[in-house]
Amino acid sequence: MNEQLPRSAALVVNAKSRNGQEAFREACRLLTEAGVELVSAVAVRDPDHLTTKVCEAVRDGAPMVIVGGGDGSLSSSVDHLVGTDAVFAILPLGTANSFSRTVEIPLDVAGAVKVIAEGKPHRIDLGMIDDDYFVNCAAIGISPLIAETVPHGLKKRLGRPGYLAWAAVQMARFKPFRLFVEDDAGKIHEMNALEVRIANGRYHGGTELVETSVDDGEIVVQAIEGRARSKLLWSWGLSLLGPDKVRGTVREFRGRRFRIRTDPPLPISIDGEVLAKTPVMARVAHRVITMAVPR
């Protein structure tokens, strides 16, 4: 593979993301100063139009497509880069920026632009929930409940602290569930569960929870077993100490694909957006896009 990144790109920014509006102007300036020609640059005010603009950029032959936004914006964009020669590059402008942390992209605009200007191309894995590609992590349990109900203004004003405060409020509504994980060998693992993470990346909610990488050809399913909410809180608390501590509180499955079912059927948040419902097939798509990463 050519170890140099393209010197021209299309820029698409979710202006409704937490830092989108001001970051767009800064990114345009810094990219131009760094010698990256912008063949097109658009700040999308309606997030529903972001994927349309990404698709147009790929169709028009942009050699690199830079997407600015949170994990949800990045996740919805990658479907349009699979099977193309376009390089995927990112500006982390969300609340948790879990995927950016996973691939070690600096969380400030200047640092992210430096990666785009001076970094290298690298083939990475994507996760899949049925036919939907995602970049970092899908979740079952309280995460979809939070994603469905959190006021956008709360996330925009307070960031991660506001998100965590809302999670505490929603805990009172949360109920454990029955989980069934079928592996490639056809064996079904059954348990009571409090939360399930389906991970391509290491971070979830901005916290490192999974020991994995985005090019190892595996999807990781982590389940917090039990019925007592206190165990969920305990696991979250240990997450602050690192993924090695978390693994003592979870049951973990690693492989290329898993059939996942719950009783009752439950919504699934995919990189922060509620987009699916159990039962689903979770799998890894091995090294299907090229991404700009630090050199």
C-alpha positions in Angstrom: 0.0 0.0 0.0 1.1 3.6 -0.7 2.2 4.9 2.6 1.3 8.5 1.7 -2.2 10.0 2.3 -3.9 11.9 -0.6 -3.3 15.6 -0.7 -6.8 16.5 -1.7 -10.1 15.7 0.2 -13.7 16.4 0.6 -14.7 17.7 4.1 -18.2 17.0 5.5 -18.9 18.2 9.1 -22.0 17.6 11.2 -22.6 21.2 12.3 -25.0 20.0 14.9 -22.4 17.9 16.7 -21.1 19.3 20.0 -18.3 21.4 18.5 -19.3 21.3 14.8 -19.9 24.9 13.8 -16.7 26.5 15.0 -14.6 23.4 14.2 -15.7 23.5 10.5 -14.1 27.0 10.0 -11.0 26.0 11.9 -10.6 22.8 10.0 -10.9 24.5 6.6 -8.2 27.0 7.6 -5.8 24.4 9.1 -6.2 21.9 6.2 -5.5 24.5 3.6 -2.4 25.7 5.6 -1.2 22.1 5.8 -1.4 21.8 2.0 -4.5 19.6 1.8 -6.7 20.8 -1.1 -10.4 20.8 -0.3 -12.3 19.7 -3.4 -15.5 20.4 -1.5 -16.3 21.5 2.1 -19.7 21.5 3.6 -21.1 22.0 7.1 -24.4 20.0 7.3 -27.0 21.6 9.6 -29.3 18.6 9.4 -27.5 15.4 10.5 -29.8 13.3 8.4 -28.2 14.9 5.3 -24.6 14.0 6.3 -24.5 10.6 4.8 -25.9 12.1 1.5 -23.0 14.5 1.3 -20.5 11.7 2.1 -22.0 9.5 -0.6 -21.8 12.4 -3.1 -18.1 13.0 -2.2 -17.3 9.3 -2.8 -19.3 9.3 -6.0 -17.5 12.4 -7.3 -14.2 10.7 -6.8 -12.7 12.4 -3.7 -9.5 10.5 -2.9 -10.1 11.2 0.8 -13.3 12.0 2.7 -12.9 13.8 6.0 -15.9 13.5 8.3 -16.3 15.7 11.3 -18.7 14.7 14.1 -19.4 12.3 16.9 -19.3 8.5 16.8 -22.8 8.3 15.2 -21.8 10.6 12.3 -18.6 8.5 11.7 -20.5 5.2 11.9 -23.2 6.3 9.5 -20.6 7.4 7.0 -18.4 4.3 6.6 -21.1 2.3 4.8 -20.4 4.5 1.8 -16.6 3.9 1.8 -16.7 0.1 1.9 -15.6 -1.2 -1.5 -14.1 2.1 -2.6 -10.6 3.5 -2.9 -11.5 6.6 -0.9 -9.5 7.1 2.4 -11.6 7.8 5.5 -10.3 10.5 7.8 -12.0 12.0 10.9 -12.4 15.1 13.0 -13.6 14.1 16.5 -16.4 16.6 17.4 -18.7 14.5 19.6 -19.3 14.0 23.3 -17.3 10.8 24.0 -15.3 10.4 20.8 -14.8 6.7 21.5 -13.7 5.7 18.0 -11.2 8.5 17.8 -9.7 7.4 21.1 -9.6 3.8 19.8 -7.6 4.7 16.7 -5.5 7.3 18.7 -6.7 10.4 16.8 -6.1 13.6 18.8 -9.3 15.0 20.1 -8.5 18.6 19.2 -9.0 19.9 15.6 -5.4 20.9 15.2 -4.1 17.5 16.2 -6.6 15.7 14.0 -5.7 17.8 11.0 -2.0 17.0 11.6 -2.9 13.3 11.3 -4.7 14.0 8.0 -1.7 16.0 6.7 1.1 13.9 8.0 -0.3 10.5 8.9 -0.5 7.2 6.9 -3.2 5.0 5.4 -4.1 1.8 7.2 -6.7 -0.8 6.5 -9.1 -1.3 9.4 -12.0 -3.6 10.5 -15.6 -2.5 10.9 -18.2 -4.2 13.0 -21.6 -5.2 11.5 -25.0 -5.5 13.0 -26.9 -7.5 10.4 -26.1 -5.5 7.2 -25.2 -2.2 8.9 -21.5 -1.3 9.3 -20.3 0.5 12.4 -16.9 1.8 13.5 -16.7 1.2 17.3 -19.3 -0.3 19.5 -22.9 -1.4 19.7 -24.7 -1.9 23.0 -27.8 -3.5 24.5 -29.1 -2.5 27.9 -29.0 1.0 29.4 -27.0 2.6 26.6 -29.9 2.5 24.1 -32.2 3.8 26.9 -29.9 6.8 27.4 -29.5 7.4 23.7 -33.2 7.4 23.1 -34.0 9.9 25.8 -31.0 12.2 26.4 -31.8 15.8 25.5 -29.5 17.0 22.8 -29.0 20.3 24.5 -27.7 18.5 27.6 -25.0 16.7 25.6 -24.0 19.8 23.7 -23.8 22.0 26.9 -22.3 19.6 29.4 -20.6 16.9 27.4 -19.6 13.7 29.1 -20.6 14.9 32.7 -24.1 15.7 31.4 -24.3 12.3 29.7 -23.3 10.5 32.8 -25.8 12.4 34.9 -28.5 11.4 32.5 -27.4 7.8 32.8 -27.9 7.9 36.6 -31.4 9.2 36.1 -32.3 6.5 33.6 -30.9 3.7 35.9 -34.2 3.7 37.8 -36.1 2.7 34.6 -33.6 0.0 33.7 -34.4 -3.8 33.9 -32.1 -6.8 33.5 -32.8 -9.3 30.7 -32.1 -12.8 29.4 -29.3 -13.0 26.9 -28.5 -15.8 24.3 -25.2 -15.7 22.4 -24.7 -18.3 19.7 -21.1 -18.7 18.5 -19.7 -20.0 15.2 -19.8 -23.6 16.4 -23.5 -23.3 17.1 -23.2 -23.4 20.9 -25.7 -21.1 22.7 -24.5 -19.4 25.8 -27.4 -18.3 28.0 -27.3 -15.9 31.0 -29.0 -13.1 32.8 -27.5 -9.8 31.7 -27.3 -6.2 32.7 -25.5 -4.8 29.7 -24.0 -6.1 26.4 -21.3 -4.5 24.3 -20.5 -5.6 20.8 -17.1 -4.1 20.2 -14.8 -3.4 17.3 -12.9 -0.8 19.2 -11.5 -0.4 22.7 -13.6 2.5 24.0 -17.3 2.9 24.9 -18.7 6.1 26.3 -15.2 7.5 26.2 -13.9 4.9 28.6 -11.5 2.0 27.7 -13.4 -1.2 28.3 -12.2 -3.8 25.8 -8.8 -5.2 25.0 -8.9 -5.4 21.2 -7.7 -3.6 18.0 -9.4 -2.4 14.8 -7.4 -4.7 12.6 -7.4 -8.1 14.4 -10.3 -9.7 12.5 -12.4 -10.2 15.7 -15.6 -8.9 17.1 -15.8 -8.9 20.9 -19.1 -9.5 22.8 -18.9 -8.4 26.5 -21.8 -9.2 28.8 -22.2 -8.0 32.4 -23.9 -11.0 34.0 -26.5 -10.8 36.8 -29.7 -9.1 37.8 -28.6 -6.6 40.5 -28.1 -3.0 39.3 -25.3 -2.8 41.9 -23.1 -5.2 39.8 -23.5 -2.9 36.8 -22.4 0.1 38.9 -19.5 -1.9 40.2 -18.4 -2.8 36.7 -18.7 0.8 35.6 -16.6 1.9 38.5 -13.9 -0.6 37.7 -13.8 0.7 34.1 -12.2 3.8 35.4 -9.1 1.7 36.3 -8.8 0.1 32.8 -10.0 -2.8 30.7 -8.1 -5.4 32.6 -10.1 -4.6 35.7 -13.4 -4.7 33.8 -12.7 -8.2 32.4 -13.1 -9.6 35.9 -16.8 -8.4 35.9 -17.8 -9.5 32.4 -18.3 -12.6 30.4 -16.5 -12.2 27.1 -16.8 -13.9 23.7 -14.4 -13.4 20.8 -14.8 -14.5 17.2 -15.9 -13.5 13.7 -19.6 -13.7 14.2 -22.3 -14.2 16.8 -26.1 -14.6 16.8 -27.5 -12.5 19.6 -31.0 -12.7 21.1 -32.6 -11.3 24.2 -35.8 -11.9 26.1 -37.6 -9.6 25.8 -36.4 -8.2 22.4 -34.4 -5.0 23.0 -33.2 -2.0 21.1 -29.5 -1.7 20.1 -27.6 1.5 20.1 -24.9 1.5 17.3 -22.2 4.1 18.1 -24.7 6.1 20.1 -27.7 5.9 17.7 -30.6 3.4 18.3 -30.8 1.7 14.9 -31.6 -2.0 15.5 -33.4 -4.5 17.7 -32.6 -8.0 18.8 -32.3 -10.7 17.5 -29.3 -9.8 15.3 -26.2 -11.2 13.7 -23.1 -9.4 14.9 -19.9 -9.9 12.9 -16.6 -8.3 11.9 -15.8 -7.1 8.4 -12.0 -7.5 8.2 -10.0 -4.6 6.9 -12.7 -3.3 4.6 -11.8 0.4 4.5 -8.6 2.5 4.5 -8.3 5.1 7.2 -5.9 8.0 7.9 -4.1 7.2 11.2 -1.1 8.6 13.0 2.3 7.8 11.5 
